[in-house]
């Protein structure tokens, strides 16, 4: 999810599409939160790891 968020951020910046920029930020933040929770050993939604 983090990589997808970064790709959307870059595409939004290159093409000047604000909705891609916003979605990229949201997806990257959610991916980072899930990665941190998974790294601490805390299962989120029944899964310990999110890739």
N, C-alpha and C positions, 0 to 999 in steps of 0.2 A: 504494500500500500504506500509505503514511503516513496518507492521509486516511481509509482504511478503519479503520486502527487507532485514530485519534482518534474516529471515529464509534462504534466499539465501546466505547471508554473512556467516552464520554459516556453511551451507553445503559446500560452496566453501572452507572455511578454513579447515574443517574436511577432505574432500576428496582431497584437493589440486588441485581444478579445478579453474584456474584463471578467466575464463569467468563468472562463478557463482559469484565470489567475485566482479567483475566489475559490473555485472547486479544488484547485491544486493545493492551496493553503489548508483547506479543511481536511482533505484526504491525507496530506502529509502529517498534520497534527494528530489525527486519529491513529494513523499508522505508528507514529512515534509513541503514543500513549499505550497502544496495545503491545508494542515491542518491549517497552519498559516494564509493563505488568507481567508479560511472559518471562522476561529475564529475571524477575524477582521470585519466580516460582509460583506466582499466583495465577490460578486457572481462571480464565475469563470465558464465559459461555461454554464451559466444559472442555476447553482446549488450553493446554499449557503454552503452546507456541503458535504464533501467527507468522506465516511467511508470505 
